[in-house]
C-alpha cells in the first residue's frame, strides 16, 4: 500500500507539472498569435478571456507545486485544490449538453485524461495526509 500511495503522490506532482506547463504554453501561444482561441474543455471562456485564463491557471498550478516542494504542510492543500479544480472543469465540460465527442477515439482520450486527473486528485489528497501526519 505504501508503494501505491507513493506512486499516486508522485503522479499528482507530475500531472500538475505537465498540465501547468501545457496550459501556460497554450495560453502564451494564443496571446502571442492574436488568434481567437476555442478550447472546448474549458467551459464558459472563449477568445481573449480564455487566452488570459489558461496561462493564469498554469501559473497557479506551478505556484502550488513550488510551494508544496518548499513549504510542505501548508501548501499541500493548494495542490489538492488545484487538482480538484482540474477534475471539476473536466466534469463540467463533458456534462454540458453542447459538448460532443468526435468519435470513440476522442471519447477514450477524454476518459483516460479524466482517470489520470482523478488519480492525481487522489495522489494530492494523499500528499495532504502525509504532510499533516
C-alpha positions as CSV (number, residue, x, y, z in Angstrom):
1,X,0.0,0.0,0.0
2,X,2.9,2.3,0.8
3,X,4.2,2.0,-2.8
4,X,0.8,2.7,-4.3
5,X,0.5,5.8,-2.1
6,X,3.9,7.0,-3.1
7,X,3.2,6.4,-6.8
8,X,-0.1,8.3,-6.6
9,X,1.7,11.2,-4.8
10,X,4.4,11.3,-7.5
11,X,1.7,11.1,-10.2
12,X,-0.1,14.1,-8.7
13,X,3.2,16.1,-8.8
14,X,4.0,15.1,-12.4
15,X,0.4,15.6,-13.6
16,X,0.3,19.1,-12.1
17,X,3.7,20.0,-13.6
18,X,2.9,18.7,-17.1
19,X,-0.7,20.2,-17.2
20,X,0.5,23.5,-15.8
21,X,3.3,23.8,-18.4
22,X,0.8,22.8,-21.1
23,X,-1.7,25.4,-20.1
24,X,1.0,28.1,-19.8
25,X,2.3,27.2,-23.2
26,X,-1.0,27.1,-25.0
27,X,-2.1,30.4,-23.3
28,X,1.2,32.1,-24.2
29,X,0.9,31.0,-27.8
30,X,-2.7,32.2,-28.0
31,X,-1.8,35.6,-26.5
32,X,1.3,35.9,-28.8
33,X,-0.5,34.9,-32.0
34,X,-3.6,37.1,-31.6
35,X,-5.8,34.3,-32.9
36,X,-9.1,33.6,-31.3
37,X,-8.8,30.6,-29.0
38,X,-11.5,28.0,-28.7
39,X,-10.9,25.2,-26.2
40,X,-14.0,23.1,-25.6
41,X,-12.7,21.5,-22.4
42,X,-12.7,24.9,-20.5
43,X,-16.4,25.9,-20.2
44,X,-17.7,29.5,-20.2
45,X,-14.5,31.0,-21.6
46,X,-13.7,31.8,-25.2
47,X,-11.4,34.1,-27.1
48,X,-9.3,36.7,-25.2
49,X,-10.7,35.7,-21.8
50,X,-9.6,32.1,-22.4
51,X,-6.2,33.2,-23.7
52,X,-5.7,35.0,-20.5
53,X,-7.1,32.4,-18.2
54,X,-5.0,29.5,-19.5
55,X,-1.6,30.9,-18.5
56,X,-3.1,32.1,-15.2
57,X,-4.3,28.5,-14.5
58,X,-0.8,27.2,-15.5
59,X,0.9,29.7,-13.2
60,X,-1.4,28.8,-10.3
61,X,-0.6,25.1,-10.8
62,X,3.2,25.8,-10.9
63,X,2.9,28.0,-7.8
64,X,1.0,25.3,-5.9
65,X,3.7,22.8,-6.9
66,X,6.6,25.1,-6.0
67,X,5.1,26.0,-2.6
68,X,4.4,22.3,-1.9
69,X,8.1,21.5,-2.5
70,X,9.2,24.4,-0.3
71,X,6.6,24.6,2.5
72,X,5.2,21.0,2.5
73,X,2.4,21.2,5.1
74,X,0.6,24.5,4.3
75,X,0.9,24.2,0.5
76,X,-0.3,20.6,0.2
77,X,-3.9,22.0,0.3
78,X,-3.1,24.2,-2.7
79,X,-2.1,21.2,-4.8
80,X,-5.2,19.4,-3.7
81,X,-7.5,22.3,-4.6
82,X,-5.8,22.8,-7.9
83,X,-6.3,19.1,-8.9
84,X,-9.9,19.3,-7.6
85,X,-10.4,22.3,-9.9
86,X,-9.0,20.3,-12.9
87,X,-11.3,17.4,-12.2
88,X,-14.2,19.8,-11.7
89,X,-13.5,21.5,-15.1
90,X,-13.4,18.1,-16.8
91,X,-16.6,17.0,-15.3
92,X,-18.3,20.3,-16.2
93,X,-17.0,20.2,-19.7
94,X,-18.3,16.8,-20.6
95,X,-21.6,17.0,-18.9
96,X,-22.6,20.2,-20.8
97,X,-25.3,19.5,-23.4
98,X,-23.3,21.3,-26.1
99,X,-20.2,19.1,-25.7
100,X,-19.9,16.3,-28.2
101,X,-17.1,13.7,-28.6
102,X,-15.8,13.3,-32.1
103,X,-15.9,9.6,-32.2
104,X,-14.8,6.7,-29.9
105,X,-11.1,7.7,-30.0
106,X,-11.9,11.1,-28.7
107,X,-14.1,9.7,-26.0
108,X,-11.3,7.3,-24.9
109,X,-8.8,10.1,-24.8
110,X,-11.1,12.1,-22.6
111,X,-11.8,9.1,-20.4
112,X,-8.0,8.5,-20.0
113,X,-7.5,12.2,-19.2
114,X,-10.3,12.1,-16.6
115,X,-9.0,9.0,-15.0
116,X,-5.5,10.4,-14.8
117,X,-6.8,13.6,-13.3
118,X,-8.8,11.6,-10.8
119,X,-5.7,9.6,-9.8
120,X,-3.8,12.9,-9.5
121,X,-6.6,14.2,-7.2
122,X,-6.3,11.1,-5.0
123,X,-2.5,11.5,-5.0
124,X,-2.7,15.1,-3.9
125,X,-5.1,14.1,-1.2
126,X,-2.5,11.5,0.0
127,X,0.0,14.4,-0.2
128,X,-2.2,16.4,2.2
129,X,-2.5,13.5,4.6
130,X,1.3,12.8,4.5
131,X,2.1,16.5,5.1
132,X,-0.2,16.6,8.2
133,X,0.9,13.4,9.8
